[in-house]
Amino acid sequence: MQHILVTGGAGFIGSHTVDHLVAKGYKVRVLDALQERVHPHGWPVYLPDSVEKIQGDVRNREDWLNALDGIDGVIHLAAYQDYMPDFSTFHHVNT
């Protein structure tokens, strides 16, 4: 069974991707920063129980190393959401 990491897996597109992967038999791990503005109550309840959840930042090397351990593939869907983000943050998260 392949083990897939989905960054941004707690968001709208990410969570639907996670649901699809789980339905297809993949083992799934989610790395999400859980921005308070987007997820004020923490992890959303709609993620399947079988999903391993890691709260972390894609800009942090240690979070990446932790999240990538034992992973066969990555689907990068993490994105910074804000109306007026500074360009540096927007660029580093969304690319």
N, C-alpha and C positions, 0 to 999 in steps of 0.2 A: 504494500500500500504506500503510495507516494504521500509525502508530508509537504504541504504547501503553506507558505507564509503569505498572508494578505495584510499589507500595510493599509491603514485607514479602514479596516474591516468593520468598525463600529458605525460607520456612516451609511448613508442611504445606498449608494452604489456598492460599497464594500460589503455591506451585510447581505445584499442580494447575491453577490458573487460567492460569499461564504456559504449561503444556503444551497446554491447550485453545486458547489464543490462537495459539500457534505452529502448531498443527495446522490452524487456520482461515486461516492465511496472514498473520497480523499480524507486524509487526516489533516485538519486545518489548525493553524496557529494564527492569531491576530495580533498585530502590533499597532496600537493606536495611542495617541497622546491624550485622548479624551478631553479636548479643549472644553473648559467649563461653560463657555458661551454656547457650545453645540451640545454637550452632554452634561448638563448641570447635576444630574443624579448618578453620574458614573456610568458603569457598563450598562448598555441597553438590555432589557430583558428578552428581546426578540432574537438574540444570538443563540444558536443551538447549544445545549449543555455540553456536547462533546467537543466544543471548540476550546482550545487553550488560549487564554487571554493574557497579553502582556501590555501593561501600560508603559509607554516609553515614547521617545522622540526620535524620528528618523534622522535628525541632525546630530544625534549623540552616538559616538562610536561604540560605547559599551552596550547601549540598548540594541544596536545592530548585532553585535557579537552574540549577545544573549539570545536574541530572536532567531538568528540564523542557525543555531546549533541543531544539527540533525535534519535540516531542511533540504528538500530536493528541488524546489522551485519557488520563485517569488512573483507575486502579483502586486505591483506598486500602485496603490490607489490613494495613498495619503495625500491630503491637500490642505493648505492653510486657508481658512475661511474667515474673511473679514471684509468690511467695506472699504477701509482705508489702511491696508497693511503697509508696513515699510517694505520697500522693494527687496531688500536683502533677505528678510524672513520669507517673503512670498517665493522668491527664486530658490532658496535652499530647500524648502519643503516641497514645492510643486514640480521640481525637476529631478 
